[in-house]
Amino acid sequence: MTNRLTAQLPLLGLNIDHVATLRQARGTTYPDPVHAALLAEQSGADSITLHLREDRRHIQDRDVLRLRDMLQTRMNLEMAVTEEMIEFACLVKPHDCCLVPEKREELTTEGGLDVAGQIDRIYSACDRLRAAGIRVSLFIDADPRQIDAAVACEAPVIELHTGHYADTLDDAGQKQILNDIIRSARDATDVGLQ
């Protein structure tokens, strides 16, 4: 009997943000995140993920544009829910856009997008991206309210934030968080989300 969460073979998506972080820290043109993405693609990656932040701390507009022209596999553009980012995504037309929360002071994304708390705004962003032919995903916490809100926004895909699991050091805490993630993944699958 096949488990419904593993019925489909897993796909490999590679995030190239940290290649760009190293380039930006060095103030050079290398390492080139586009080159890294193309190597990953040649090695079998099913998709390439990159986060174009409002502050442009790692990935730059030119990286996204170059990748869009060169990449043969899927491009997953992570971005904040802002007018600037939505316009850019509609212009570039990546295969996928993952809407994420973004704070300038954070080193990495610290939690999921509060879709339930800003449902009209998120729905509008999803609608515009969908109209441009872009598949939308929402980066959310493992919370039933957020899953319901993702369904209401008609986003076909969610990504569950696992940072709390990674940051928790005690076994009991990790087990509880992992159970929440598993339950949320099952609940999302049950309502038709990927």
GUTIPA-10933 format. One line per field, with one value per residue (C-alpha): residue in one letter; y, x, z; residue number from 1. Coordinates in Angstrom, 2 decimals. Layout:
% GUTIPA-10933
resn	[A / ...];
y	[Y / ...];
x	[X / ...];
z	[Z / ...];
resi	[NUM / ...];
% end
This chain:
% GUTIPA-10933
resn	[M / T / N / R / L / T / A / Q / L / P / L / L / G / L / N / I / D / H / V / A / T / L / R / Q / A / R / G / T / T / Y / P / D / P / V / H / A / A / L / L / A / E / Q / S / G / A / D / S / I / T / L / H / L / R / E / D / R / R / H / I / Q / D / R / D / V / L / R / L / R / D / M / L / Q / T / R / M / N / L / E / M / A / V / T / E / E / M / I / E / F / A / C / L / V / K / P / H / D / C / C / L / V / P / E / K / R / E / E / L / T / T / E / G / G / L / D / V / A / G / Q / I / D / R / I / Y / S / A / C / D / R / L / R / A / A / G / I / R / V / S / L / F / I / D / A / D / P / R / Q / I / D / A / A / V / A / C / E / A / P / V / I / E / L / H / T / G / H / Y / A / D / T / L / D / D / A / G / Q / K / Q / I / L / N / D / I / I / R / S / A / R / D / A / T / D / V / G / L / Q];
y	[0.00 / 3.44 / 6.32 / 9.26 / 11.70 / 9.64 / 8.39 / 10.79 / 10.64 / 13.62 / 16.42 / 18.22 / 22.00 / 23.82 / 27.25 / 29.41 / 32.35 / 31.55 / 31.42 / 34.99 / 35.90 / 34.85 / 36.83 / 39.94 / 39.60 / 39.42 / 42.33 / 40.33 / 38.68 / 35.21 / 32.76 / 33.23 / 31.96 / 31.57 / 29.26 / 27.30 / 26.99 / 25.72 / 23.15 / 22.00 / 21.74 / 19.69 / 17.45 / 16.70 / 19.40 / 19.68 / 23.35 / 26.30 / 28.56 / 32.10 / 34.85 / 38.35 / 40.41 / 44.02 / 45.00 / 42.95 / 41.55 / 38.50 / 37.74 / 40.70 / 41.54 / 40.62 / 37.12 / 36.53 / 37.87 / 35.81 / 32.66 / 33.16 / 33.27 / 30.33 / 27.88 / 24.86 / 23.59 / 25.35 / 28.65 / 29.24 / 32.94 / 33.67 / 37.21 / 39.51 / 40.56 / 44.06 / 45.95 / 46.13 / 42.38 / 41.43 / 43.71 / 42.24 / 38.66 / 39.41 / 40.81 / 37.92 / 35.16 / 32.47 / 29.10 / 29.46 / 32.28 / 31.58 / 34.46 / 34.82 / 37.22 / 39.54 / 41.75 / 43.71 / 42.89 / 39.10 / 36.96 / 34.30 / 33.88 / 33.43 / 32.22 / 31.70 / 34.31 / 35.33 / 34.62 / 34.48 / 37.95 / 39.60 / 37.42 / 40.17 / 41.38 / 37.84 / 36.87 / 39.91 / 39.03 / 35.40 / 36.51 / 38.82 / 36.18 / 33.52 / 35.88 / 36.15 / 32.35 / 31.86 / 29.03 / 30.50 / 28.94 / 30.35 / 29.87 / 29.29 / 27.93 / 24.49 / 25.99 / 24.93 / 28.60 / 29.28 / 26.22 / 27.33 / 30.82 / 29.38 / 27.52 / 30.73 / 32.52 / 29.77 / 29.09 / 25.53 / 25.00 / 25.63 / 25.35 / 24.66 / 26.59 / 24.12 / 26.59 / 26.05 / 22.32 / 23.01 / 25.49 / 23.32 / 21.42 / 19.11 / 15.82 / 16.29 / 19.73 / 18.51 / 15.58 / 17.86 / 20.30 / 17.46 / 16.03 / 19.46 / 19.63 / 16.10 / 16.84 / 20.08 / 18.33 / 15.72 / 18.35 / 20.33 / 17.22 / 16.38 / 19.77 / 19.47 / 21.55 / 20.41];
x	[0.00 / 1.34 / 1.27 / -0.66 / 2.13 / 4.73 / 2.63 / 4.38 / 8.13 / 9.74 / 11.08 / 14.34 / 14.29 / 17.56 / 17.71 / 20.57 / 20.23 / 23.35 / 25.49 / 24.35 / 24.96 / 28.59 / 28.96 / 27.47 / 29.66 / 32.76 / 31.66 / 32.56 / 30.78 / 31.48 / 30.33 / 27.58 / 24.18 / 23.01 / 25.95 / 25.14 / 21.51 / 22.49 / 24.85 / 22.04 / 19.69 / 22.24 / 22.62 / 18.91 / 17.28 / 13.57 / 13.34 / 15.45 / 14.32 / 15.52 / 14.29 / 14.32 / 14.19 / 13.07 / 16.50 / 18.29 / 20.69 / 21.55 / 19.62 / 19.54 / 17.03 / 19.59 / 19.95 / 16.22 / 16.17 / 19.21 / 17.78 / 14.41 / 16.13 / 18.48 / 16.71 / 14.98 / 13.45 / 10.97 / 11.83 / 10.33 / 10.58 / 10.15 / 9.02 / 7.25 / 3.67 / 4.39 / 3.29 / 6.88 / 7.42 / 4.06 / 4.69 / 8.18 / 6.87 / 4.11 / 6.77 / 9.24 / 6.61 / 8.43 / 6.70 / 6.03 / 5.93 / 6.07 / 4.76 / 6.78 / 6.93 / 9.89 / 11.51 / 14.65 / 16.22 / 15.92 / 18.79 / 16.45 / 12.69 / 11.62 / 8.06 / 5.23 / 3.15 / 0.07 / -2.42 / -5.39 / -4.55 / -4.38 / -6.57 / -7.86 / -4.33 / -3.02 / -6.04 / -5.48 / -1.79 / -2.64 / -5.29 / -2.88 / -0.16 / -2.65 / -3.88 / -0.25 / -0.06 / 2.06 / 1.39 / 1.25 / 2.41 / 2.18 / 4.88 / 2.90 / 3.20 / 1.76 / -1.52 / -5.05 / -6.13 / -3.38 / -4.29 / -7.93 / -6.82 / -4.59 / -7.61 / -9.68 / -6.95 / -7.11 / -3.39 / -2.82 / 0.44 / 1.71 / 5.16 / 5.28 / 7.74 / 9.98 / 12.31 / 10.80 / 11.51 / 15.12 / 15.60 / 14.07 / 16.73 / 14.70 / 13.34 / 9.81 / 9.53 / 10.83 / 8.42 / 5.43 / 6.43 / 7.06 / 3.61 / 2.08 / 3.90 / 2.78 / -0.82 / -0.80 / 0.64 / -2.12 / -4.82 / -3.51 / -3.50 / -7.05 / -8.32 / -6.49 / -3.39 / -0.01];
z	[0.00 / -0.94 / 1.54 / 0.05 / 0.97 / -0.88 / -3.80 / -6.18 / -6.51 / -4.80 / -6.96 / -6.30 / -6.17 / -5.52 / -3.87 / -5.21 / -2.79 / -0.79 / -3.92 / -4.56 / -0.90 / -1.25 / -4.47 / -2.88 / 0.24 / -1.96 / -4.13 / -7.24 / -10.13 / -8.77 / -7.74 / -10.28 / -9.06 / -12.65 / -13.39 / -10.21 / -11.32 / -14.75 / -13.20 / -10.91 / -13.87 / -15.85 / -12.80 / -12.65 / -10.51 / -11.27 / -10.34 / -9.28 / -6.44 / -5.91 / -3.60 / -5.01 / -1.84 / -1.74 / -0.38 / -3.09 / -0.50 / -2.59 / -5.78 / -8.19 / -10.93 / -13.58 / -12.06 / -12.44 / -16.00 / -17.07 / -15.50 / -17.16 / -20.55 / -19.94 / -17.63 / -19.16 / -15.93 / -13.64 / -11.99 / -8.55 / -7.67 / -3.97 / -3.22 / -0.82 / -1.43 / -2.70 / -5.79 / -7.06 / -6.75 / -8.27 / -11.26 / -11.71 / -11.54 / -14.06 / -16.40 / -15.98 / -15.80 / -13.81 / -13.74 / -10.01 / -7.47 / -3.77 / -1.68 / 1.51 / 4.45 / 4.41 / 7.05 / 6.34 / 9.71 / 9.39 / 8.13 / 6.79 / 6.67 / 10.28 / 9.86 / 7.45 / 5.69 / 7.69 / 4.94 / 7.33 / 8.67 / 5.24 / 3.09 / 0.75 / -0.03 / -0.59 / -2.70 / -4.91 / -5.39 / -6.19 / -8.67 / -10.52 / -10.68 / -11.84 / -14.57 / -15.77 / -16.06 / -12.94 / -10.48 / -6.97 / -3.74 / -0.24 / 2.39 / 5.60 / 9.10 / 9.89 / 11.11 / 10.07 / 9.82 / 7.30 / 5.24 / 5.12 / 4.09 / 1.33 / -0.04 / 0.12 / -1.87 / -4.50 / -4.26 / -5.54 / -3.64 / -0.13 / 1.38 / 5.10 / 7.26 / 9.12 / 10.84 / 14.28 / 13.94 / 12.96 / 15.81 / 18.56 / 20.48 / 22.72 / 21.40 / 22.76 / 21.20 / 17.86 / 17.91 / 18.56 / 15.81 / 13.36 / 14.15 / 13.46 / 10.12 / 9.15 / 10.17 / 8.19 / 5.12 / 5.32 / 5.85 / 2.87 / 0.68 / 1.79 / 0.56 / -2.77 / -2.10 / -3.31];
resi	[1 / 2 / 3 / 4 / 5 / 6 / 7 / 8 / 9 / 10 / 11 / 12 / 13 / 14 / 15 / 16 / 17 / 18 / 19 / 20 / 21 / 22 / 23 / 24 / 25 / 26 / 27 / 28 / 29 / 30 / 31 / 32 / 33 / 34 / 35 / 36 / 37 / 38 / 39 / 40 / 41 / 42 / 43 / 44 / 45 / 46 / 47 / 48 / 49 / 50 / 51 / 52 / 53 / 54 / 55 / 56 / 57 / 58 / 59 / 60 / 61 / 62 / 63 / 64 / 65 / 66 / 67 / 68 / 69 / 70 / 71 / 72 / 73 / 74 / 75 / 76 / 77 / 78 / 79 / 80 / 81 / 82 / 83 / 84 / 85 / 86 / 87 / 88 / 89 / 90 / 91 / 92 / 93 / 94 / 95 / 96 / 97 / 98 / 99 / 100 / 101 / 102 / 103 / 104 / 105 / 106 / 107 / 108 / 109 / 110 / 111 / 112 / 113 / 114 / 115 / 116 / 117 / 118 / 119 / 120 / 121 / 122 / 123 / 124 / 125 / 126 / 127 / 128 / 129 / 130 / 131 / 132 / 133 / 134 / 135 / 136 / 137 / 138 / 139 / 140 / 141 / 142 / 143 / 144 / 145 / 146 / 147 / 148 / 149 / 150 / 151 / 152 / 153 / 154 / 155 / 156 / 157 / 158 / 159 / 160 / 161 / 162 / 163 / 164 / 165 / 166 / 167 / 168 / 169 / 170 / 171 / 172 / 173 / 174 / 175 / 176 / 177 / 178 / 179 / 180 / 181 / 182 / 183 / 184 / 185 / 186 / 187 / 188 / 189 / 190 / 191 / 192 / 193 / 194];
% end
